């Protein structure tokens, strides 16, 4: 899965979250599983990029590119974490209904 795919799934999860009061329990669980997978993938990518920085000699432009990719995955993983937290908390969804 590439960054574009990750962004697509994140947007889909955020859209589901916006209409979470209309989601079935099964849809919520599926979204949570997908979000957990996405966070795991982002964390794995961050670790791999860190190992590239630590174990290889990079020129400055390459190092900047790797650090930029890490920042992208940190941001995307953080956004997916927000989806997970919101779906796990019933109170915000209930408040959205009222």
N, C-alpha and C positions, 0 to 999 in steps of 0.2 A: 504494500500500500504506500502510495506516495503522499506528499504533503497536500496536493490538491484533493486526493481522495479523503484524507483526514479532515480537511476543511469542509468538504461536502458533508461528511457524516456529522461533524460538529454542528453545522448549520441545521441539518435535519433534526438532531437531538435538541437543539435550542428551540426549533419550531414546535417539536412535540411538547417541550416543557411549557411553552406559552399556552398550549391548549391542553395542559395536563389534566384539568378537571374533566375533560372528555375522553381521557384514555382509560382503557380497561386495565385491570391489574396485570394482565399478561403483557400488554404493551409497555407498561411501566417497567416490569421486570426485564423485558427484552432490551429496552433502552438502557437500563442500568447495567446489564451485562455488556452491551456494546460499549458503553461509556467506560466501564472498568477495563475492557480490552484496549480501548484507545489510550487510556491513561498509561497502561502498562507498556504499550508500544512506544509512546512518547518518552517514557522514562528509560526504556531500553535504548532508544535512539540517542538520548542525551548521554547515557553511559558509554555507548560506542564512540560517539564523537569525542568524549573526554579521553578515551583510550587512544584515539588518534593523536590528540594534542600531547598526551603524555609520552607516548611511545615512538613518535616519529619526529623527524626534523622537518618542519614546515617553513616555507618562506612566509613572509608577512601577509601577502594577499590570501594565501591558502588558510592561514590561521584565522584571519578575519572572516573568511567564508564559513569555516567550521564553527566559529563562535556565533556567527549570525544564525546558522542552522540550529545550534543549541538554543538560542534565544527564541526562535520560532517554535521549537518543540516545547520549551518551557511554557510559553504563552498558550499554545494549543492544549497542552495537558492541563494547565490551570483552568482554562475555559471549560474543558470537559469535566473537571473536578466540580465546578460550580453546578453543572447539570446534575451530576450524581448526588451532590448534597441536597439540591432542591427537590429531586425526586424522592429522596429518602425521608425528607421532612414532610409529614402530612399537613402540618399547620399552615405553611405558606400556600399550598394548593387549596386548602379549605378556605383560607382568607381570600384567595383570588375568586372563589365562587360567590362570596358575599359582598 
